[in-house]
Amino acid sequence: MSYRQFILPVLAAVATIAAAPVSAPRVGIASFEALPKPLPLPYHAGDAKAQIAAARARAVKAHKRVLIDLGGNWCLDCRLLAGVMETPQMRGFVAKHFEVVTVDVGRFDQNMDIPASYGVKGRLAGVPAVLIVDPKTNKLINAGRETALADARAMTPQAVADWLAGWVG
């Protein structure tokens, strides 16, 4: 078999796979250049448990999931995640599918009872840690994948969008 006889069918197969529909919506965020500047400071002091309870109540009524974003304003990856979620391409998608609560964990010394209440054992492996919660059962849906966005700076905004889309109910 010649190189040409081998490579042409392979290239045709790759083109077919690349053209196949993807389950996650493409939001068209090309790079971090599109993010707001300065990056948001999304984490504020407050009663995190009350905010989560209120978000759960809204989510049940609206048939959404609760997205609990655990992080700190000192964390670049946390601020990048918040920036991606605030882009015009993502804002509507996130609002349609999630009730978002940002929870300040300080330097891993505040609100650590919240991830523990969802079964996250020990210290968080990193932030942002994202908990996707079914509001009816109050159960963690993305168990074991809470810190998948902890290295958000190494991900494209589209990869962040795809990850979030994978948890839509």
MODELLER restraints for C-alpha pairs under 7 A, 6 or more apart:
rsr = mdl.restraints
at = mdl.atoms
rsr.add(forms.Gaussian(group=physical.xy_distance, feature=features.Distance(at['CA:24:A'], at['CA:162:A']), mean=5.47, stdev=0.5))
rsr.add(forms.Gaussian(group=physical.xy_distance, feature=features.Distance(at['CA:24:A'], at['CA:165:A']), mean=5.37, stdev=0.5))
rsr.add(forms.Gaussian(group=physical.xy_distance, feature=features.Distance(at['CA:24:A'], at['CA:166:A']), mean=6.62, stdev=0.5))
rsr.add(forms.Gaussian(group=physical.xy_distance, feature=features.Distance(at['CA:27:A'], at['CA:89:A']), mean=5.57, stdev=0.5))
rsr.add(forms.Gaussian(group=physical.xy_distance, feature=features.Distance(at['CA:27:A'], at['CA:90:A']), mean=6.71, stdev=0.5))
rsr.add(forms.Gaussian(group=physical.xy_distance, feature=features.Distance(at['CA:27:A'], at['CA:158:A']), mean=6.79, stdev=0.5))
rsr.add(forms.Gaussian(group=physical.xy_distance, feature=features.Distance(at['CA:29:A'], at['CA:157:A']), mean=5.91, stdev=0.5))
rsr.add(forms.Gaussian(group=physical.xy_distance, feature=features.Distance(at['CA:29:A'], at['CA:158:A']), mean=5.77, stdev=0.5))
rsr.add(forms.Gaussian(group=physical.xy_distance, feature=features.Distance(at['CA:31:A'], at['CA:156:A']), mean=6.32, stdev=0.5))
rsr.add(forms.Gaussian(group=physical.xy_distance, feature=features.Distance(at['CA:31:A'], at['CA:157:A']), mean=6.26, stdev=0.5))
rsr.add(forms.Gaussian(group=physical.xy_distance, feature=features.Distance(at['CA:32:A'], at['CA:157:A']), mean=6.60, stdev=0.5))
rsr.add(forms.Gaussian(group=physical.xy_distance, feature=features.Distance(at['CA:35:A'], at['CA:83:A']), mean=5.62, stdev=0.5))
rsr.add(forms.Gaussian(group=physical.xy_distance, feature=features.Distance(at['CA:35:A'], at['CA:84:A']), mean=6.32, stdev=0.5))
rsr.add(forms.Gaussian(group=physical.xy_distance, feature=features.Distance(at['CA:35:A'], at['CA:87:A']), mean=6.40, stdev=0.5))
rsr.add(forms.Gaussian(group=physical.xy_distance, feature=features.Distance(at['CA:36:A'], at['CA:83:A']), mean=6.15, stdev=0.5))
rsr.add(forms.Gaussian(group=physical.xy_distance, feature=features.Distance(at['CA:39:A'], at['CA:79:A']), mean=5.92, stdev=0.5))
rsr.add(forms.Gaussian(group=physical.xy_distance, feature=features.Distance(at['CA:39:A'], at['CA:80:A']), mean=6.77, stdev=0.5))
rsr.add(forms.Gaussian(group=physical.xy_distance, feature=features.Distance(at['CA:39:A'], at['CA:83:A']), mean=5.90, stdev=0.5))
rsr.add(forms.Gaussian(group=physical.xy_distance, feature=features.Distance(at['CA:40:A'], at['CA:79:A']), mean=5.84, stdev=0.5))
rsr.add(forms.Gaussian(group=physical.xy_distance, feature=features.Distance(at['CA:40:A'], at['CA:82:A']), mean=6.46, stdev=0.5))
rsr.add(forms.Gaussian(group=physical.xy_distance, feature=features.Distance(at['CA:40:A'], at['CA:83:A']), mean=6.08, stdev=0.5))
rsr.add(forms.Gaussian(group=physical.xy_distance, feature=features.Distance(at['CA:41:A'], at['CA:73:A']), mean=5.38, stdev=0.5))
rsr.add(forms.Gaussian(group=physical.xy_distance, feature=features.Distance(at['CA:41:A'], at['CA:79:A']), mean=6.36, stdev=0.5))
rsr.add(forms.Gaussian(group=physical.xy_distance, feature=features.Distance(at['CA:42:A'], at['CA:73:A']), mean=6.72, stdev=0.5))
rsr.add(forms.Gaussian(group=physical.xy_distance, feature=features.Distance(at['CA:42:A'], at['CA:82:A']), mean=6.70, stdev=0.5))
rsr.add(forms.Gaussian(group=physical.xy_distance, feature=features.Distance(at['CA:42:A'], at['CA:102:A']), mean=6.67, stdev=0.5))
rsr.add(forms.Gaussian(group=physical.xy_distance, feature=features.Distance(at['CA:43:A'], at['CA:72:A']), mean=5.84, stdev=0.5))
rsr.add(forms.Gaussian(group=physical.xy_distance, feature=features.Distance(at['CA:43:A'], at['CA:73:A']), mean=5.88, stdev=0.5))
rsr.add(forms.Gaussian(group=physical.xy_distance, feature=features.Distance(at['CA:43:A'], at['CA:102:A']), mean=5.83, stdev=0.5))
rsr.add(forms.Gaussian(group=physical.xy_distance, feature=features.Distance(at['CA:43:A'], at['CA:103:A']), mean=6.08, stdev=0.5))
rsr.add(forms.Gaussian(group=physical.xy_distance, feature=features.Distance(at['CA:43:A'], at['CA:104:A']), mean=5.07, stdev=0.5))
rsr.add(forms.Gaussian(group=physical.xy_distance, feature=features.Distance(at['CA:44:A'], at['CA:104:A']), mean=6.17, stdev=0.5))
rsr.add(forms.Gaussian(group=physical.xy_distance, feature=features.Distance(at['CA:45:A'], at['CA:104:A']), mean=6.69, stdev=0.5))
rsr.add(forms.Gaussian(group=physical.xy_distance, feature=features.Distance(at['CA:48:A'], at['CA:103:A']), mean=6.02, stdev=0.5))
rsr.add(forms.Gaussian(group=physical.xy_distance, feature=features.Distance(at['CA:51:A'], at['CA:101:A']), mean=6.78, stdev=0.5))
rsr.add(forms.Gaussian(group=physical.xy_distance, feature=features.Distance(at['CA:52:A'], at['CA:101:A']), mean=6.36, stdev=0.5))
rsr.add(forms.Gaussian(group=physical.xy_distance, feature=features.Distance(at['CA:55:A'], at['CA:66:A']), mean=6.66, stdev=0.5))
rsr.add(forms.Gaussian(group=physical.xy_distance, feature=features.Distance(at['CA:55:A'], at['CA:99:A']), mean=5.70, stdev=0.5))
rsr.add(forms.Gaussian(group=physical.xy_distance, feature=features.Distance(at['CA:56:A'], at['CA:66:A']), mean=6.31, stdev=0.5))
rsr.add(forms.Gaussian(group=physical.xy_distance, feature=features.Distance(at['CA:56:A'], at['CA:135:A']), mean=5.01, stdev=0.5))
rsr.add(forms.Gaussian(group=physical.xy_distance, feature=features.Distance(at['CA:59:A'], at['CA:65:A']), mean=5.87, stdev=0.5))
rsr.add(forms.Gaussian(group=physical.xy_distance, feature=features.Distance(at['CA:59:A'], at['CA:66:A']), mean=6.45, stdev=0.5))
rsr.add(forms.Gaussian(group=physical.xy_distance, feature=features.Distance(at['CA:59:A'], at['CA:99:A']), mean=5.95, stdev=0.5))
rsr.add(forms.Gaussian(group=physical.xy_distance, feature=features.Distance(at['CA:59:A'], at['CA:135:A']), mean=6.20, stdev=0.5))
rsr.add(forms.Gaussian(group=physical.xy_distance, feature=features.Distance(at['CA:60:A'], at['CA:135:A']), mean=5.78, stdev=0.5))
rsr.add(forms.Gaussian(group=physical.xy_distance, feature=features.Distance(at['CA:60:A'], at['CA:136:A']), mean=6.23, stdev=0.5))
rsr.add(forms.Gaussian(group=physical.xy_distance, feature=features.Distance(at['CA:64:A'], at['CA:97:A']), mean=5.09, stdev=0.5))
rsr.add(forms.Gaussian(group=physical.xy_distance, feature=features.Distance(at['CA:64:A'], at['CA:98:A']), mean=5.21, stdev=0.5))
rsr.add(forms.Gaussian(group=physical.xy_distance, feature=features.Distance(at['CA:64:A'], at['CA:99:A']), mean=6.71, stdev=0.5))
rsr.add(forms.Gaussian(group=physical.xy_distance, feature=features.Distance(at['CA:65:A'], at['CA:97:A']), mean=6.36, stdev=0.5))
rsr.add(forms.Gaussian(group=physical.xy_distance, feature=features.Distance(at['CA:65:A'], at['CA:98:A']), mean=4.84, stdev=0.5))
rsr.add(forms.Gaussian(group=physical.xy_distance, feature=features.Distance(at['CA:65:A'], at['CA:99:A']), mean=6.28, stdev=0.5))
rsr.add(forms.Gaussian(group=physical.xy_distance, feature=features.Distance(at['CA:65:A'], at['CA:132:A']), mean=6.76, stdev=0.5))
rsr.add(forms.Gaussian(group=physical.xy_distance, feature=features.Distance(at['CA:65:A'], at['CA:133:A']), mean=5.91, stdev=0.5))
rsr.add(forms.Gaussian(group=physical.xy_distance, feature=features.Distance(at['CA:65:A'], at['CA:134:A']), mean=5.46, stdev=0.5))
rsr.add(forms.Gaussian(group=physical.xy_distance, feature=features.Distance(at['CA:65:A'], at['CA:135:A']), mean=6.04, stdev=0.5))
rsr.add(forms.Gaussian(group=physical.xy_distance, feature=features.Distance(at['CA:65:A'], at['CA:169:A']), mean=6.98, stdev=0.5))
rsr.add(forms.Gaussian(group=physical.xy_distance, feature=features.Distance(at['CA:66:A'], at['CA:98:A']), mean=5.34, stdev=0.5))
rsr.add(forms.Gaussian(group=physical.xy_distance, feature=features.Distance(at['CA:66:A'], at['CA:99:A']), mean=4.78, stdev=0.5))
rsr.add(forms.Gaussian(group=physical.xy_distance, feature=features.Distance(at['CA:66:A'], at['CA:100:A']), mean=6.00, stdev=0.5))
rsr.add(forms.Gaussian(group=physical.xy_distance, feature=features.Distance(at['CA:66:A'], at['CA:132:A']), mean=5.75, stdev=0.5))
rsr.add(forms.Gaussian(group=physical.xy_distance, feature=features.Distance(at['CA:66:A'], at['CA:133:A']), mean=5.03, stdev=0.5))
rsr.add(forms.Gaussian(group=physical.xy_distance, feature=features.Distance(at['CA:66:A'], at['CA:134:A']), mean=6.56, stdev=0.5))
rsr.add(forms.Gaussian(group=physical.xy_distance, feature=features.Distance(at['CA:66:A'], at['CA:135:A']), mean=6.29, stdev=0.5))
rsr.add(forms.Gaussian(group=physical.xy_distance, feature=features.Distance(at['CA:67:A'], at['CA:98:A']), mean=5.95, stdev=0.5))
rsr.add(forms.Gaussian(group=physical.xy_distance, feature=features.Distance(at['CA:67:A'], at['CA:99:A']), mean=5.98, stdev=0.5))
rsr.add(forms.Gaussian(group=physical.xy_distance, feature=features.Distance(at['CA:67:A'], at['CA:100:A']), mean=4.76, stdev=0.5))
rsr.add(forms.Gaussian(group=physical.xy_distance, feature=features.Distance(at['CA:67:A'], at['CA:101:A']), mean=6.26, stdev=0.5))
rsr.add(forms.Gaussian(group=physical.xy_distance, feature=features.Distance(at['CA:67:A'], at['CA:130:A']), mean=6.65, stdev=0.5))
rsr.add(forms.Gaussian(group=physical.xy_distance, feature=features.Distance(at['CA:67:A'], at['CA:131:A']), mean=5.71, stdev=0.5))
rsr.add(forms.Gaussian(group=physical.xy_distance, feature=features.Distance(at['CA:67:A'], at['CA:132:A']), mean=4.76, stdev=0.5))
rsr.add(forms.Gaussian(group=physical.xy_distance, feature=features.Distance(at['CA:67:A'], at['CA:133:A']), mean=6.43, stdev=0.5))
rsr.add(forms.Gaussian(group=physical.xy_distance, feature=features.Distance(at['CA:68:A'], at['CA:100:A']), mean=5.97, stdev=0.5))
rsr.add(forms.Gaussian(group=physical.xy_distance, feature=features.Distance(at['CA:68:A'], at['CA:101:A']), mean=4.90, stdev=0.5))
rsr.add(forms.Gaussian(group=physical.xy_distance, feature=features.Distance(at['CA:68:A'], at['CA:102:A']), mean=5.93, stdev=0.5))
rsr.add(forms.Gaussian(group=physical.xy_distance, feature=features.Distance(at['CA:68:A'], at['CA:103:A']), mean=6.99, stdev=0.5))
rsr.add(forms.Gaussian(group=physical.xy_distance, feature=features.Distance(at['CA:68:A'], at['CA:130:A']), mean=5.62, stdev=0.5))
rsr.add(forms.Gaussian(group=physical.xy_distance, feature=features.Distance(at['CA:68:A'], at['CA:131:A']), mean=4.95, stdev=0.5))
rsr.add(forms.Gaussian(group=physical.xy_distance, feature=features.Distance(at['CA:68:A'], at['CA:132:A']), mean=6.47, stdev=0.5))
rsr.add(forms.Gaussian(group=physical.xy_distance, feature=features.Distance(at['CA:69:A'], at['CA:101:A']), mean=6.05, stdev=0.5))
rsr.add(forms.Gaussian(group=physical.xy_distance, feature=features.Distance(at['CA:69:A'], at['CA:102:A']), mean=4.65, stdev=0.5))
rsr.add(forms.Gaussian(group=physical.xy_distance, feature=features.Distance(at['CA:69:A'], at['CA:103:A']), mean=5.96, stdev=0.5))
rsr.add(forms.Gaussian(group=physical.xy_distance, feature=features.Distance(at['CA:69:A'], at['CA:128:A']), mean=6.48, stdev=0.5))
rsr.add(forms.Gaussian(group=physical.xy_distance, feature=features.Distance(at['CA:69:A'], at['CA:129:A']), mean=6.05, stdev=0.5))
rsr.add(forms.Gaussian(group=physical.xy_distance, feature=features.Distance(at['CA:69:A'], at['CA:130:A']), mean=4.74, stdev=0.5))
rsr.add(forms.Gaussian(group=physical.xy_distance, feature=features.Distance(at['CA:69:A'], at['CA:131:A']), mean=6.58, stdev=0.5))
rsr.add(forms.Gaussian(group=physical.xy_distance, feature=features.Distance(at['CA:70:A'], at['CA:102:A']), mean=6.06, stdev=0.5))
rsr.add(forms.Gaussian(group=physical.xy_distance, feature=features.Distance(at['CA:70:A'], at['CA:103:A']), mean=4.84, stdev=0.5))
rsr.add(forms.Gaussian(group=physical.xy_distance, feature=features.Distance(at['CA:70:A'], at['CA:104:A']), mean=6.09, stdev=0.5))
rsr.add(forms.Gaussian(group=physical.xy_distance, feature=features.Distance(at['CA:70:A'], at['CA:105:A']), mean=6.23, stdev=0.5))
rsr.add(forms.Gaussian(group=physical.xy_distance, feature=features.Distance(at['CA:70:A'], at['CA:127:A']), mean=6.58, stdev=0.5))
rsr.add(forms.Gaussian(group=physical.xy_distance, feature=features.Distance(at['CA:70:A'], at['CA:128:A']), mean=5.52, stdev=0.5))
rsr.add(forms.Gaussian(group=physical.xy_distance, feature=features.Distance(at['CA:70:A'], at['CA:129:A']), mean=5.04, stdev=0.5))
rsr.add(forms.Gaussian(group=physical.xy_distance, feature=features.Distance(at['CA:70:A'], at['CA:130:A']), mean=6.13, stdev=0.5))
rsr.add(forms.Gaussian(group=physical.xy_distance, feature=features.Distance(at['CA:71:A'], at['CA:78:A']), mean=5.90, stdev=0.5))
rsr.add(forms.Gaussian(group=physical.xy_distance, feature=features.Distance(at['CA:71:A'], at['CA:103:A']), mean=6.36, stdev=0.5))
rsr.add(forms.Gaussian(group=physical.xy_distance, feature=features.Distance(at['CA:71:A'], at['CA:104:A']), mean=5.35, stdev=0.5))
rsr.add(forms.Gaussian(group=physical.xy_distance, feature=features.Distance(at['CA:71:A'], at['CA:105:A']), mean=5.49, stdev=0.5))
rsr.add(forms.Gaussian(group=physical.xy_distance, feature=features.Distance(at['CA:71:A'], at['CA:127:A']), mean=5.24, stdev=0.5))
rsr.add(forms.Gaussian(group=physical.xy_distance, feature=features.Distance(at['CA:71:A'], at['CA:128:A']), mean=4.80, stdev=0.5))
rsr.add(forms.Gaussian(group=physical.xy_distance, feature=features.Distance(at['CA:71:A'], at['CA:129:A']), mean=6.61, stdev=0.5))
rsr.add(forms.Gaussian(group=physical.xy_distance, feature=features.Distance(at['CA:72:A'], at['CA:78:A']), mean=6.63, stdev=0.5))
rsr.add(forms.Gaussian(group=physical.xy_distance, feature=features.Distance(at['CA:72:A'], at['CA:104:A']), mean=5.24, stdev=0.5))
rsr.add(forms.Gaussian(group=physical.xy_distance, feature=features.Distance(at['CA:72:A'], at['CA:105:A']), mean=6.03, stdev=0.5))
rsr.add(forms.Gaussian(group=physical.xy_distance, feature=features.Distance(at['CA:72:A'], at['CA:106:A']), mean=5.64, stdev=0.5))
rsr.add(forms.Gaussian(group=physical.xy_distance, feature=features.Distance(at['CA:73:A'], at['CA:79:A']), mean=6.61, stdev=0.5))
rsr.add(forms.Gaussian(group=physical.xy_distance, feature=features.Distance(at['CA:77:A'], at['CA:128:A']), mean=6.55, stdev=0.5))
rsr.add(forms.Gaussian(group=physical.xy_distance, feature=features.Distance(at['CA:77:A'], at['CA:150:A']), mean=6.29, stdev=0.5))
rsr.add(forms.Gaussian(group=physical.xy_distance, feature=features.Distance(at['CA:77:A'], at['CA:151:A']), mean=6.04, stdev=0.5))
rsr.add(forms.Gaussian(group=physical.xy_distance, feature=features.Distance(at['CA:77:A'], at['CA:152:A']), mean=5.03, stdev=0.5))
rsr.add(forms.Gaussian(group=physical.xy_distance, feature=features.Distance(at['CA:77:A'], at['CA:153:A']), mean=5.63, stdev=0.5))
rsr.add(forms.Gaussian(group=physical.xy_distance, feature=features.Distance(at['CA:78:A'], at['CA:127:A']), mean=6.51, stdev=0.5))
rsr.add(forms.Gaussian(group=physical.xy_distance, feature=features.Distance(at['CA:78:A'], at['CA:128:A']), mean=4.92, stdev=0.5))
rsr.add(forms.Gaussian(group=physical.xy_distance, feature=features.Distance(at['CA:80:A'], at['CA:152:A']), mean=6.67, stdev=0.5))
rsr.add(forms.Gaussian(group=physical.xy_distance, feature=features.Distance(at['CA:80:A'], at['CA:153:A']), mean=6.81, stdev=0.5))
rsr.add(forms.Gaussian(group=physical.xy_distance, feature=features.Distance(at['CA:81:A'], at['CA:152:A']), mean=6.45, stdev=0.5))
rsr.add(forms.Gaussian(group=physical.xy_distance, feature=features.Distance(at['CA:84:A'], at['CA:90:A']), mean=6.90, stdev=0.5))
rsr.add(forms.Gaussian(group=physical.xy_distance, feature=features.Distance(at['CA:84:A'], at['CA:157:A']), mean=6.11, stdev=0.5))
rsr.add(forms.Gaussian(group=physical.xy_distance, feature=features.Distance(at['CA:85:A'], at['CA:91:A']), mean=5.71, stdev=0.5))
rsr.add(forms.Gaussian(group=physical.xy_distance, feature=features.Distance(at['CA:85:A'], at['CA:94:A']), mean=6.94, stdev=0.5))
rsr.add(forms.Gaussian(group=physical.xy_distance, feature=features.Distance(at['CA:97:A'], at['CA:168:A']), mean=6.23, stdev=0.5))
rsr.add(forms.Gaussian(group=physical.xy_distance, feature=features.Distance(at['CA:104:A'], at['CA:110:A']), mean=6.90, stdev=0.5))
rsr.add(forms.Gaussian(group=physical.xy_distance, feature=features.Distance(at['CA:105:A'], at['CA:111:A']), mean=5.42, stdev=0.5))
rsr.add(forms.Gaussian(group=physical.xy_distance, feature=features.Distance(at['CA:105:A'], at['CA:112:A']), mean=6.53, stdev=0.5))
rsr.add(forms.Gaussian(group=physical.xy_distance, feature=features.Distance(at['CA:118:A'], at['CA:139:A']), mean=6.69, stdev=0.5))
rsr.add(forms.Gaussian(group=physical.xy_distance, feature=features.Distance(at['CA:118:A'], at['CA:140:A']), mean=5.91, stdev=0.5))
rsr.add(forms.Gaussian(group=physical.xy_distance, feature=features.Distance(at['CA:125:A'], at['CA:147:A']), mean=6.68, stdev=0.5))
rsr.add(forms.Gaussian(group=physical.xy_distance, feature=features.Distance(at['CA:126:A'], at['CA:147:A']), mean=6.04, stdev=0.5))
rsr.add(forms.Gaussian(group=physical.xy_distance, feature=features.Distance(at['CA:126:A'], at['CA:150:A']), mean=5.56, stdev=0.5))
rsr.add(forms.Gaussian(group=physical.xy_distance, feature=features.Distance(at['CA:127:A'], at['CA:147:A']), mean=6.42, stdev=0.5))
rsr.add(forms.Gaussian(group=physical.xy_distance, feature=features.Distance(at['CA:127:A'], at['CA:150:A']), mean=4.80, stdev=0.5))
rsr.add(forms.Gaussian(group=physical.xy_distance, feature=features.Distance(at['CA:128:A'], at['CA:147:A']), mean=6.48, stdev=0.5))
rsr.add(forms.Gaussian(group=physical.xy_distance, feature=features.Distance(at['CA:128:A'], at['CA:149:A']), mean=6.22, stdev=0.5))
rsr.add(forms.Gaussian(group=physical.xy_distance, feature=features.Distance(at['CA:128:A'], at['CA:150:A']), mean=4.88, stdev=0.5))
rsr.add(forms.Gaussian(group=physical.xy_distance, feature=features.Distance(at['CA:129:A'], at['CA:146:A']), mean=5.09, stdev=0.5))
rsr.add(forms.Gaussian(group=physical.xy_distance, feature=features.Distance(at['CA:129:A'], at['CA:147:A']), mean=4.56, stdev=0.5))
rsr.add(forms.Gaussian(group=physical.xy_distance, feature=features.Distance(at['CA:129:A'], at['CA:149:A']), mean=6.88, stdev=0.5))
rsr.add(forms.Gaussian(group=physical.xy_distance, feature=features.Distance(at['CA:129:A'], at['CA:150:A']), mean=6.36, stdev=0.5))
rsr.add(forms.Gaussian(group=physical.xy_distance, feature=features.Distance(at['CA:130:A'], at['CA:146:A']), mean=5.01, stdev=0.5))
rsr.add(forms.Gaussian(group=physical.xy_distance, feature=features.Distance(at['CA:130:A'], at['CA:147:A']), mean=6.42, stdev=0.5))
rsr.add(forms.Gaussian(group=physical.xy_distance, feature=features.Distance(at['CA:131:A'], at['CA:140:A']), mean=6.55, stdev=0.5))
rsr.add(forms.Gaussian(group=physical.xy_distance, feature=features.Distance(at['CA:131:A'], at['CA:142:A']), mean=6.62, stdev=0.5))
rsr.add(forms.Gaussian(group=physical.xy_distance, feature=features.Distance(at['CA:131:A'], at['CA:146:A']), mean=5.72, stdev=0.5))
rsr.add(forms.Gaussian(group=physical.xy_distance, feature=features.Distance(at['CA:132:A'], at['CA:140:A']), mean=5.88, stdev=0.5))
rsr.add(forms.Gaussian(group=physical.xy_distance, feature=features.Distance(at['CA:132:A'], at['CA:141:A']), mean=5.52, stdev=0.5))
rsr.add(forms.Gaussian(group=physical.xy_distance, feature=features.Distance(at['CA:132:A'], at['CA:142:A']), mean=5.79, stdev=0.5))
rsr.add(forms.Gaussian(group=physical.xy_distance, feature=features.Distance(at['CA:133:A'], at['CA:139:A']), mean=5.54, stdev=0.5))
rsr.add(forms.Gaussian(group=physical.xy_distance, feature=features.Distance(at['CA:133:A'], at['CA:140:A']), mean=4.60, stdev=0.5))
rsr.add(forms.Gaussian(group=physical.xy_distance, feature=features.Distance(at['CA:133:A'], at['CA:141:A']), mean=5.53, stdev=0.5))
rsr.add(forms.Gaussian(group=physical.xy_distance, feature=features.Distance(at['CA:134:A'], at['CA:140:A']), mean=6.55, stdev=0.5))
rsr.add(forms.Gaussian(group=physical.xy_distance, feature=features.Distance(at['CA:134:A'], at['CA:141:A']), mean=6.55, stdev=0.5))
